[in-house]
Amino acid sequence: MSVGPEVIDIVIGITVLEALALLAYHRKTGKGVAGSQFMVNLLAGLSLMLALRLAVGGAAWAWVAASLMLAGAFHGLDLWRRWQR
């Protein structure tokens, strides 16, 4: 059984909904995780999922590579920010 693009789309959608829920909860209650603490990490993961989605969907290699480079940039930024603390 292979994973189709639709399954990846669902995972991306659930991840975006999770992020919105976390942001809303923090904004309403002041509790939980602030967006500034997880957003860069989330964007790195979403970029990886986008690269997978593009690859499974048959996109040109340049788009897959660009998504992977974006994921690497977000990951590097996340590590740099955590190292500063």
N, C-alpha and C positions, 0 to 999 in steps of 0.2 A: 504494500500500500504506500502510495506516495502522498506527500503533502502538497496540496494545491494552493494557489495564491489566495483563495478565499479564506483558508484557515489562518494564514498569516495576517490578512486584513482584520479578522476577528480579534486576534491577539493584539494587534496594534490599537484597535478601537478600545478594547478593554483596558489597555495600559493608559491611554489618553483619559478615559473615564475615571480611572483610579487616581490619576494625577489631579484632575479637576475636583474630585471628591476630597482629596487631601488638602488642596488649596482652600476649598470652601470651608472645610471643618476648621482649619487653622484660622482663617479670617473671622469666622463666626465665634469661635470659643477662645482663641489665643493658645490653644493646646495643640498637641501633635507636632508634626514636622513642618517647619516653614519651607516655602518654596525655594528659598535661597539655599537651603541645605540639601535638596535632592534634585533640583531641576537639571543641573548640568549632567549628573549621572543618568537621569532619565533620558535626556536627549542623546547621550551616547548609546544607550540601549535601543532607543527608537531608530537611530541611524543604522545600527546593525540589523534591526528587523526590516528596515527599508531596503538595505542591501540584499538581504535574503529574498524579500518580496520581488525585487527587480530581477534577481538571478533566476528565480523560479518562474517568473513571468516572461522570461526570454528577452529582457532588455539588453541593450548594447553594453559591452563590458565597461565602457567609460562611465556610464551611470552607476554601475555597481562599484567601480573603483572610487568614484567621487563620494558615494555614500560611506564606503569604508574609511576613506580619508577623513570625512567629517566625524565619524565615530571615534577615530583615533584622536582627532583634535579635541573633541569634548572630553574624552577620557584623560588626555594629558592635562587639560584645564582642571578637571576634577581632582586629579592627583596633586597638581600644583597648589590648588586652593586648600586641600587637606594638609599638605606639607607645611603651609604657612601658619597653621594653627599651632 
